[in-house]
């Protein structure tokens, strides 16, 4: 061991001893008679965790997975009691005191590490990564570099650029300053949301995905991409069996799987996993350090959310939305528990030498929706995600093959007061009042995305033919709909609605600042002329509303039309009368609308909220401060940050399908032969390095 590591080990041991001394002063059932006893206790606890714990964890594995690690804490408490009893001058009352000592030790050592400037990443690396490296028995040794795609959901190019400048993404900023990576912007299609973007990124095909949710007349159902049944169907439509992850790759916490051989927390595969859940989850939940640290950080995140919410209210920060205690728990799941679980899974994939891995960090997107795109607590979460990237990078050194790290976003977010906040009326109410429709189905958010992922995890576990799986299945039986665990009432309602034979007269759905309006009882695509007959006030009401930037509809006479308050864009004829309603949305807006118009399931009417350029704001049709799904502002402009020796086209890259082709080109150029035949985007095929030289962690 190097002198630096010996010194660090000594400092960590002293920090643990100091933490034990503090705990003995505050926990009534725990006593240490002097500092030397605390030092001895720290040595014994550390030794037993290193030697005895692996055997205990293996025996208790099913129970640990079932209880999401709580059994691990209790068992570790037993081990702590045993360790303390071995030390003269130390005493501990019972197992629950031992659990308290284990949790307190995790909390205090984290705080002391910060105060003493100890690298917490190294502590995590020592406790988690190396342990996985020693235990993996299915390692694939190779000189061909693997690629780890790390998606930060909802992070716009310009937001990250400022974050790197201001110290809120130090790991990514370091990669750029060292010259190991390049940072580029790309443009999404009109539907700037995770489902369509990931279909393009992972499968190279996002045709006929107009939004996050939409109505399909031919099937008489609504589609919501975060519902496992719908995600499974969407993957069936868009997969050719040779997605980005098809050659032994891994999908972690995504909507679609990219045809991955290994998947976890992936919406499209939770109902038909390719192997039992145990190995994916157990390596994490069986580790007492990981579980203790995650629990402590989750409790801290709940406290941070409540404090941030109170500060916004006290300072009258606008725009803002109400956030309750239940949301604080959901946020903790997304920003801590799921994050740590997926990082552990990615590290496990690297230790196994898997050729390509794709994971989505939900944390930033979740908080930006509720707090705002660049509010202090949102940027704090971004800093935490950035730290995870450093942890993944640290794991490369122990992997059985070299790895390249690619960080990207699927879309951005745009901010603004919601449509309801601005005008005191929802899009549904506006359309209903203008149409006099009877039965209406409206969807403006469904379940929270973090709840959807938590539900997906429980669904995965419940499908296992194990004691843990059977227990979860029994516990969640009353909260299941269509075979899926649905934790929130609105998700269960949507499942019931799709199974109902009675078609609504009107369907109004929201996807950020994009609104989708269909008349399910009218066959086929309803034209402008037909709408003027059956609901003559709907189009004028939408067109004239100040919160709606434009309305897209198809005309029997003119084809695809975009209607604004002061002008009309005749897309098929290539002409504009009056002011072009698409002008505020960029030079590619007409192409985006024209493409969506050709979708088989294009709604009867599509509306995009107004974009106020002077304030850089949109008006979401959902109750979200930061939103995405349509056009206007940064939501359409995500990023890719990639190794500098890989190529990127000189011209603007538009659409997730094009990005997919570039990614395939990289894999082919790095030596992954199974991608060569379908890597058709020539700018991505060339790399400016040899395979043997591609050994850098980044």
GUPAMI-109656 format. One record per residue (C-alpha): residue in one letter; chain; x, y, z. Coordinates in steps of 0.25 Angstrom, whole numbers, always signed. Each point is the difference from the previous one (the first is absolute). Last residue first. Layout:
   residu   chaine       x       y       z
        A        A       X       Y       Z
...
***
This chain:
   residu   chaine       x       y       z
        X        A     -50     +35     -79
        X        A      +7     -11      +8
        X        A     +10      +0     -11
        X        A      +4     -13      -7
        X        A      -4      +3     -14
        X        A     +14      -1      -6
        X        A      -1     -14      -3
        X        A     -13      +2      -8
        X        A      +7     +11      -8
        X        A      -3     +14      +0
        X        A      -7     +11      -8
        X        A     -13      -7      -1
        X        A      -8      -1     -13
        X        A     -13      -6      -1
        X        A      -8     +12      +6
        X        A      +1      +9     -12
        X        A      -4     -12      -9
        X        A     -14      -2      +6
        X        A      -4     -14      -5
        X        A      +5      -9     +12
        X        A      -9     -11      -3
        X        A     +10     -10      -6
        X        A     +11      +4     +10
        X        A      -8      -1     +13
        X        A      +3     -15      +2
        X        A     +14      +3      -2
        X        A      +3      +7     +13
        X        A     +14      +5      -4
        X        A      +0     +15      +5
        X        A      -4      +5     -14
        X        A     -13      -9      +1
        X        A      -4      +5     +14
        X        A      +3     +15      -5
        X        A      -9      -2     -12
        X        A     -11      -6      +8
        X        A      +0     +12      +8
        X        A      +0      +9     -12
        X        A     -12      -8      -5
        X        A      -7      +2     +13
        X        A      +2     +15      -1
        X        A      -7      +1     -13
        X        A     -12      -8      +6
        X        A      +0     +10     +11
        X        A      -3     +12      -9
        X        A      +8     +11      -6
        X        A     +15      +0      +0
        X        A      +6     +14      -5
        X        A     +11      -2     -11
        X        A     +14      -3      +4
        X        A      -3     -14      +4
        X        A      +6      -6     +12
        X        A     +12      -9      +1
        X        A      +6      -7     +12
        X        A     +14      +4      +5
        X        A      -6     +10      +9
        X        A      -7      -9      +8
        X        A     -15      +4      +2
        X        A      -9     +11      +6
        X        A     -13      -1      -8
        X        A     -11     +11      +2
        X        A     -14      +3      +1
        X        A      -7     +11      -8
        X        A     -15      -1      -2
        X        A      -4      +3     +14
        X        A      +9     +13      +0
        X        A     -10      +9      -5
        X        A     -13      -3      -8
        X        A      -5     -13      -5
        X        A      -8     -11      +5
        X        A      +2     -11     +11
        X        A      +8      +7     +11
        X        A      -3      +7     +13
        X        A      +6      +8     +12
        X        A     -10      +6      +9
        X        A     -10     -12      -1
        X        A     -15      +0      +1
        X        A      -3      -6     -13
        X        A      -4      +9     -12
        X        A     +13      +6      +0
        X        A      +1     +15      -3
        X        A     +14      +3      -6
        X        A     +11     +10      +4
        X        A     +12      +6      -5
        X        A      -3     +14      +6
        X        A      +1      +8     -13
        X        A      -2     -13      -9
        X        A     -14      -2      +6
        X        A      -4     -14      -6
        X        A     -15      -2      -2
        X        A      -4     -14      +3
        X        A      -1     -10     -11
        X        A     -13      -6      -5
        X        A      -2     -13      -7
        X        A     -14      -3      -6
        X        A      -6     -13      -6
        X        A     +12      -8      +7
        X        A     +11      -6      -9
        X        A      -2     -15      +2
        X        A      +5      -4     -14
        X        A     +11     +11      +0
        X        A      +1      +8     -12
        X        A      -4     +13      +7
        X        A     +12      -2     +10
        X        A      +9      +1     -12
        X        A      -6     +13      -5
        X        A      +0      +6     +15
        X        A     +15      -3      +1
        X        A      +4      +5     -14
        X        A      -8     +13      +3
        X        A      +7      +2     +13
        X        A     +14      -2      -6
        X        A      +3     +15      -1
        X        A      -3      +3     +14
        X        A     -12      +1      +9
        X        A      -4     +14      +0
        X        A      -2      +0     -15
        X        A     -10     -11      +1
        X        A     -13      +9      +0
        X        A      +5      +6     -13
        X        A      -6     +14      -1
        X        A     -10      +3     -11
        X        A      -2     -11     -10
        X        A     +11     -10      -1
        X        A      +4      -9     -12
        X        A      +7     -14      -1
        X        A     -13      -6      -7
        X        A      +1     -13      +9
        X        A      +3      +9     +13
        X        A     -11     +11      -2
        X        A      +5      +9     +11
        X        A     -11      +9      +5
        X        A      +0     +13      +6
        X        A      -3     +10     +11
        X        A      -6      -9     +12
        X        A      +7     -12      -5
        X        A      -4     -12      -9
        X        A      +9     -11      -5
        X        A      -6      -7     -12
        X        A      +3     -14      -6
        X        A      -8      -2     -12
        X        A      -7     +12      -7
        X        A     -14      -5      -5
        X        A      -3     -12      +9
        X        A      +7      +8     +12
        X        A      +9      -6     +10
        X        A      +2      +7     +14
        X        A     +12      +6      +8
        X        A      -4     +11      +9
        X        A     +10     +11      +4
        X        A      +6      +8     +11
        X        A     -11      -3     +10
        X        A      +0      +8     +13
        X        A      -6     +13      -7
        X        A     -12      -8      -4
        X        A      -5      +3     -14
        X        A      +4     -13      -7
        X        A      -6      -8     +11
        X        A     -13      +6      +0
        X        A      -1      +1     -15
        X        A      +3     -15      -1
        X        A     -10      -4     +10
        X        A     -12      +9      -4
        X        A      -5      -8     -12
        X        A      -1     -13      +7
        X        A      -7     -10      -9
        X        A      +0      +8     -13
        X        A     +12      +8      +1
        X        A      +7     -12      +5
        X        A      -3      -7     -13
        X        A      +6     +11      -8
        X        A     +13      +0      +9
        X        A      +1     -15      -2
        X        A      -2     -11     +10
        X        A     +10     -11      -2
        X        A      -7     -13      -1
        X        A     -13      -4      +6
        X        A      -7     +10      +9
        X        A      -4      -6     +14
        X        A     +14      +2      +5
        X        A      +0     +15      -2
        X        A     +15      +4      +2
        X        A      +7     +11      +7
        X        A     +15      +0      +3
        X        A      +7     +11      +8
        X        A     +15      +3      +0
        X        A      +5      +9     +11
        X        A      +4     -12      +8
        X        A      -7     -12      -6
        X        A     -15      +3      +2
        X        A     -12      -9      -4
        X        A     -14      +4      -4
        X        A      -9     -11      -5
        X        A     -14      +3      -4
        X        A     -13      -8      -2
        X        A      +5     -11      +9
        X        A      +0     -14      -5
        X        A      -8     -10      +9
        X        A      +7     -14      -1
        X        A      +9      +3     +13
        X        A     +13      -7      +1
        X        A      +8     +13      -4
        X        A      -8      +7     +11
        X        A      +3     -10     +11
        X        A     +15      +1      -3
        X        A      -1     +15      +1
        X        A      -7      -1     +13
        X        A     +11      -8      +6
        X        A     +10     +10      -5
        X        A      -8     +11      +7
        X        A      -1      -8     +13
        X        A     +15      +0      +2
        X        A      +8     -13      +4
        X        A      -3      -8     -13
        X        A      +6     -14      +0
        X        A      -2      -5     -13
        X        A      -8     -13      -5
        X        A     -11      +8      -6
        X        A      -2      +8     +13
        X        A      +7      -4     +13
        X        A      -1      +8     +13
        X        A      -9     -10      +7
        X        A     +10     -11      -3
        X        A     +12      +8      +5
        X        A      +3      -8     +13
        X        A      -3     -13      -7
        X        A      +9      +2     -12
        X        A     +11      +6      +9
        X        A      +0     -13      +9
        X        A      +0      -9     -13
        X        A     +12      +7      -5
        X        A      +8      +0     +13
        X        A      -3     -15      +1
        X        A      +4      -2     -14
        X        A      -7      -2     -13
        X        A      +3     +14      -4
        X        A     -11      +8      -6
        X        A      -2      +8     +12
        X        A     +14      +5      +0
        X        A      -2      +6     -14
        X        A     -13      +6      +4
        X        A      +6      +6     +12
        X        A     +11      +7      -9
        X        A     -11      +5     -10
        X        A      -8      +6     +11
        X        A     +12      +8      +5
        X        A      +3      +4     -14
        X        A     -14      +5      -2
        X        A      +0      +7     +13
        X        A     +12      +8      -5
        X        A      -7      +3     -12
        X        A     -12      +6      +8
        X        A     -13      -7      -4
        X        A      -9      +6     -11
        X        A      +5     +14      -4
        X        A     -11      +7      -7
        X        A     -10     -11      -5
        X        A     -14      +4      -4
        X        A     -11      -9      -4
        X        A     -13      +7      -3
        X        A     -14      -5      -1
        X        A     -10     +11      -5
        X        A      +6     +10      -9
        X        A      -5     +14      +0
        X        A     +12      +3     -10
        X        A      +5     +14      +4
        X        A      -2      -3     +15
        X        A      +6     -13      +0
        X        A     +12      +5      -8
        X        A      +3     +11     +10
        X        A      -3      -9     +12
        X        A     +10     -11      -5
        X        A     +11     +11      -3
        X        A      -2      +4     +15
        X        A      -5     +13      +4
        X        A      +4     +11     +10
        X        A      +8      +7     -11
        X        A     +14      +1      +4
        X        A      +0     -10     +11
        X        A      -8     -10      -8
        X        A     +10      +1     -12
        X        A     +11      -2      +9
        X        A     +10     +11      +4
        X        A     +13      -2      -7
        X        A     +13      -9      -3
        X        A      +5      -8     -11
        X        A      +6     -13      +1
        X        A     +11      -8      -8
        X        A      -1     -13      -8
        X        A      +7     -14      +0
        X        A     +12      +5      +7
        X        A     +14      -5      -1
        X        A     +13      -5      +7
        X        A      +9     -10      -8
        X        A     +10      -7      +8
        X        A     +10      -9      -8
        X        A      +4     -13      +7
        X        A     +13      -9      +0
        X        A      -3     -15      +3
        X        A      +1      -8     +12
        X        A      -5     +11      +9
        X        A      +9      +4     +12
        X        A      +5     +13      -5
        X        A     -14      +4      -6
        X        A      -6      +1     +14
        X        A      +5     +14      +2
        X        A      -7      +5     -12
        X        A     -14      -6      +6
        X        A      +3      +7     +13
        X        A      +3     +13      -8
        X        A     -13      -1      -7
        X        A      -7      -2     +13
        X        A      +6     +14      +5
        X        A      -7      +7     -12
        X        A     -13      -6      +5
        X        A      +2      +6     +13
        X        A      +4     +14      -6
        X        A     -13      -1      -8
        X        A      -8      -2     +12
        X        A      +6     +13      +6
        X        A      -3      +7     -13
        X        A     -15      -4      +2
        X        A      +1      +5     +15
        X        A      +5     +13      -5
        X        A     -10      +2     -11
        X        A      +5      -2     -14
        X        A     -11      -7      -7
        X        A     -11      +2     +10
        X        A      -4      -7     +13
        X        A     -11     -10      -4
        X        A      +4      -4     -14
        X        A     +15      +4      +3
        X        A      +0     -10     +11
        X        A      -5     -12      -8
        X        A      +9      +3     -12
        X        A     +12      +2      +9
        X        A      -2     -14      +7
        X        A      -4      -9     -12
        X        A     +14      -5      -3
        X        A      -2      -9     -12
        X        A      +9     -12      -3
        X        A      +6      -6     -13
        X        A     +11     -11      +1
        X        A      +9      -5     -12
        X        A     +10     -11      -1
        X        A      -2      -7     +14
        X        A     +13      -2      +7
        X        A      -7      -7     +12
        X        A      +7     +11      +9
        X        A      -6     +10      -9
        X        A     -14      -6      +1
        X        A      +2      +0     +16
        X        A      +4     +15      -1
        X        A     -13      +2      -8
        X        A      -8      -7     +10
        X        A      +6      +8     +12
        X        A      -3     +12      -7
        X        A     -14      -4      -3
        X        A      -2      -3     +15
        X        A      +6     +13      +5
        X        A      -9      +8     -10
        X        A     -12      -7      +3
        X        A      +2      +2     +15
        X        A      +5     +14      +0
        X        A      -6     +10     -10
        X        A     -12      -8      -4
        X        A      -4      -7     +13
        X        A      +3     +13      +8
        X        A      -9      +8     -10
        X        A     -12     -10      +2
        X        A      +2      +2     +15
        X        A      +0     +15      -1
        X        A     -12      -1      -9
        X        A      -8      -7     +11
        X        A      +3     +12      +9
        X        A      -7     +10     -10
        X        A      +5      +8     -11
        X        A      -9     +12      -5
        X        A      +5      +6     -13
        X        A     +10     +12      -2
        X        A      +2     +11     -11
        X        A      +3      +9      +8
        X        A      +8      +0     +13
        X        A      -9      +6     +11
        X        A     +12      +1      +9
        X        A      -7      -8     +11
        X        A      -6     -10     -10
        X        A     +13      -3      -7
        X        A      +7      -1     +13
        X        A     -10     -10      +5
        X        A      +1      -9     -12
        X        A     +15      +1      +1
        X        A      -1      -4     +15
        X        A      -9     -12      -3
        X        A      +8      -5     -11
        X        A     +13      +1      +8
        X        A      -6      -8     +11
        X        A      -5     -11      -9
        X        A     +14      +0      -6
        X        A      +7      -2     +13
        X        A      -9     -12      +3
        X        A      +4      -5     -13
        X        A     +15      +2      +2
        X        A      -1      -7     +14
        X        A      -8     -12      -7
        X        A     +10      +0     -11
        X        A     +12      +0      +9
        X        A      -5     -11      +8
        X        A      -4      -9     -12
        X        A     +13      +2      -7
        X        A      +8      -3     +13
        X        A      -8     -12      +4
        X        A      +2      -6     -14
        X        A     -11     -11      -3
        X        A      -9     +11      -6
        X        A     +10      +3     -11
        X        A      +4     -14      -5
        X        A     -14      -5      +2
        X        A      -6      +9     -10
        X        A      +5      -5     -13
        X        A      +4     -14      +4
        X        A     -14      -3      +6
        X        A      -9      +5     -11
        X        A      -1     -13      -7
        X        A      +3      +0     -15
        X        A      -5      +5     -13
        X        A     -11      +9      +6
        X        A     -14      -1      -6
        X        A      -9      +9      +8
        X        A     +11     +10      +4
        X        A      +5      +0     -15
        X        A      -5     +13      -6
        X        A      +1      +8     +12
        X        A     +14      -2      +3
        X        A      +3      -1     +15
        X        A     +11     -11      -3
        X        A      +4      -6     -13
        X        A     +10      -9      -5
        X        A      +0      -5     -15
        X        A      -3     +13      -5
        X        A      -9      +2     -11
        X        A      +1     +15      +1
        X        A      -8      -1     +13
        X        A     -11     +10      +0
        X        A      -4     +10     +11
        X        A     +14      -1      +7
        X        A      +5      -3     +14
        X        A     +11      -9      -4
        X        A      +2      -7     -14
        X        A     +11      -9      -2
        X        A      +8      -5     -12
        X        A      +3     -14      -5
        X        A      -1      +4     -15
        X        A     -14      +6      +0
        X        A      +3     +13      +7
        X        A      -1     +10     -11
        X        A     -12      -7      -6
        X        A      +1     -13      -9
        X        A     -13      -7      +3
        X        A      -7      +9     -10
        X        A      -7      +7     +11
        X        A     -10     +12      -3
        X        A     -13      -7      +1
        X        A      +3     -10     +10
        X        A      +7     +11      +8
        X        A     -13      +8      +0
        X        A      -8     -12      +5
        X        A      +9      -3     +12
        X        A      +0     +15      +3
        X        A     -15      -1      +0
        X        A      -1     -12      +9
        X        A     +11      +6      +9
        X        A      -7     +14      +2
        X        A     +10     +11      -2
        X        A      -4      +2     -15
        X        A     -14      +3      +3
        X        A      -9      -5     -12
        X        A     -15      +3      +0
        X        A      -9     -11      -5
        X        A     -11      -2     -11
        X        A     +10      -9      -8
        X        A      -2      +7     -14
        X        A      -3     +13      +7
        X        A     +14      +1      +7
        X        A      +0     +11     +11
        X        A     +13      +6      +4
        X        A     +10      +1     +12
        X        A     +15      +4      +0
        X        A      -2      +6     -14
        X        A      -1      -2     -14
        X        A      +6     -14      -1
        X        A      -3      -4     -14
        X        A     +15      -2      -4
        X        A     +10      -1     +11
        X        A     +10      -9      -7
        X        A     +15      -2      +2
        X        A      -3     -10     +11
        X        A      +7      +6     +12
        X        A      +2     +15      -3
        X        A     -13      +1      -9
        X        A      -9      -8     +10
        X        A      +7      +8     +11
        X        A      -4     +13      -6
        X        A     -14      -4      -2
        X        A      -2      -5     +14
        X        A      +8     +10      +7
        X        A      -7     +13      -5
        X        A      +3     +10     -10
        X        A     -11      -4     -10
        X        A      +3     +11     -11
        X        A     +13      -8      -4
        X        A     +12      +3      +9
        X        A     +12      +9      -3
        X        A     +15      -3      +2
        X        A     +10      +8      +8
        X        A     +15      -4      +2
        X        A     +10      -2     +11
        X        A     +13      -6      -3
        X        A      +8      -9      +9
        X        A     +14      -3      +5
        X        A      +5     +14      -2
        X        A      +4      +2     +15
        X        A      -9     +12      +1
        X        A     -12      -8      -6
        X        A      +2     -12      +9
        X        A      +2      +9     +12
        X        A     -13      +7      -3
        X        A      -7     -13      -1
        X        A      +5      -3     +14
        X        A      -3     +14      +6
        X        A     -15      +0      -4
        X        A      -5     +12      +9
        X        A     +13      +7      +0
        X        A      -5     +13      -7
        X        A      +5      -3     -14
        X        A      -4     -14      +0
        X        A     -14      +4      +4
        X        A      -1     +11     -10
        X        A      +3     -10     -11
        X        A      -9     -10      +6
        X        A     -12      +9      -1
        X        A      +4      +4     -14
        X        A      +0     -15      -5
        X        A     -13      -3      +7
        X        A      -1     -11     +11
        X        A     -13      -7      +0
        X        A      +5     -14      +3
        X        A     +15      -1      +3
        X        A      +4     -12      -9
        X        A     +12      -8      +3
        X        A      +4      -8     -12
        X        A     +11     -10      +4
        X        A      +9      -4     -12
        X        A      +9     -13      -1
        X        A     +14      +1      -5
        X        A      +4     -13      -8
        X        A     +12      -6      +8
        X        A      -9     -10      +6
        X        A      -2      -8     +13
        X        A     -14      -4      +3
        X        A      -3      -2     +15
        X        A     -10     -10      +4
        X        A      +5      -3     +14
        X        A      -2     +14      +6
        X        A      +4      -1     +15
        X        A     +13      +8      +0
        X        A      -4     +11      -9
        X        A     -13      +2      +8
        X        A      +8      +2     +13
        X        A      +9      +9      -8
        X        A     -12      +9      -4
        X        A      -8      +0     +13
        X        A      +8      +3     +12
        X        A     +13      +5      -6
        X        A      -6      +8     -11
        X        A     -10      +6     +10
        X        A     +11      +5      +9
        X        A      +8      +5     -12
        X        A     -12      +8      -4
        X        A      -1      +6     +14
        X        A     +14      +6      -2
        X        A      +4      +5     +14
        X        A      +0     +15      +1
        X        A      +0      -1     +15
        X        A     -14      +7      +1
        X        A      -6      -8     -11
        X        A      +5     -13      +5
        X        A      -5      +4     +14
        X        A     -14      +2      -6
        X        A      +0     -14      -7
        X        A      +7      -6     +12
        X        A     -12      +5      +9
        X        A     -11      -5      -9
        X        A      +6     -14      -3
        X        A      +4      -2     +15
        X        A     -14      +5      +4
        X        A      -7     -10      -8
        X        A      +9     -12      +5
        X        A      -1      +6     +15
        X        A     -15      +0      -2
        X        A      +0     -14      -5
        X        A      +8      -4     +12
        X        A      -9      +7      +9
        X        A     -11      -8      -6
        X        A      +8     -13      +2
        X        A      +1      +2     +15
        X        A      +7      +7     +11
        X        A     +14      +3      -4
        X        A     +13      +0      +8
        X        A     +14      +4      -2
        X        A     +12      +0     +10
        X        A      +6     -13      -5
        X        A      -4      -2     -15
        X        A      -6     -13      -4
        X        A     -14      +5      +4
        X        A      +1     +11     -10
        X        A      +2      -9     -11
        X        A     -12      -9      +3
        X        A      -9     +12      +2
        X        A      +5      +5     -14
        X        A      -3     -14      -6
        X        A     -14      +0      +5
        X        A      -2     +15      -5
        X        A      +5      -5     -14
        X        A     -11     -10      +0
        X        A     -10     +11      +3
        X        A      +6      +9     -11
        X        A      +0     -12     -10
        X        A     -15      -3      +4
        X        A      -3     +14      -4
        X        A      +7      -1     -14
        X        A     -12      +1      -9
        X        A      -8     -10      +9
        X        A      -2     -11     -10
        X        A     +15      +2      -5
        X        A      +5      -2     +14
        X        A      -9     -11      +3
        X        A      +5      -8     -12
        X        A     +15      +3      +3
        X        A      +0      -4     +15
        X        A     +10     -11      -2
        X        A      +9      +7     -10
        X        A      +0     +13      +9
        X        A      +5      -9     +12
        X        A     +11      -6      -8
        X        A      +5     +14      -6
        X        A      -2      +6     +14
        X        A     +11      -9      +7
        X        A     +13      +5      -6
        X        A      -1     +15      -4
        X        A     -12      +4      +9
        X        A      +7      -8     +11
        X        A     +13      +8      -2
        X        A      -7     +14      -1
        X        A      -7      -3     +13
        X        A     +12      -5      +7
        X        A      +9     +12      -4
        X        A     -11     +11      +3
        X        A      -2      -7     +14
        X        A     +15      +1      +3
        X        A      +0     +15      -4
        X        A     -12      +2      +9
        X        A      +7      -7     +12
        X        A     +12      +9      -2
        X        A      -9     +12      +1
        X        A      -6      -4     +14
        X        A     -11      -8      +7
        X        A      -9      -3     -12
        X        A     -14      -2      +3
        X        A     -13      -3      -9
        X        A     -14      -1      +5
        X        A      -3     +14      +3
        X        A      +5      +5     -14
        X        A      +5     +14      +1
        X        A     +14      +0      +6
        X        A      +3     -14      -6
        X        A      -4      +5     -14
        X        A     +11     +11      +2
        X        A     +10     -10      +3
        X        A      -4      -9     -11
        X        A      +2     +12     -10
        X        A     +14      +3      +6
        X        A      +4     -14      -2
        X        A      -6      +0     -15
        X        A      +8     +13      -3
        X        A     +13      -6      +6
        X        A      -2     -13      -9
        X        A      -2      +9     -12
        X        A     +12      +8      +3
        X        A      +9     -12      +2
        X        A      -6      -6     -13
        X        A      +4     +13      -7
        X        A     +14      +0      +5
        X        A      +1     -15      -5
        X        A      -6      +4     -13
        X        A     +10     +12      -2
        X        A     +12      -9      +4
        X        A      -4     -10     -11
        X        A      -5     -14      +4
***
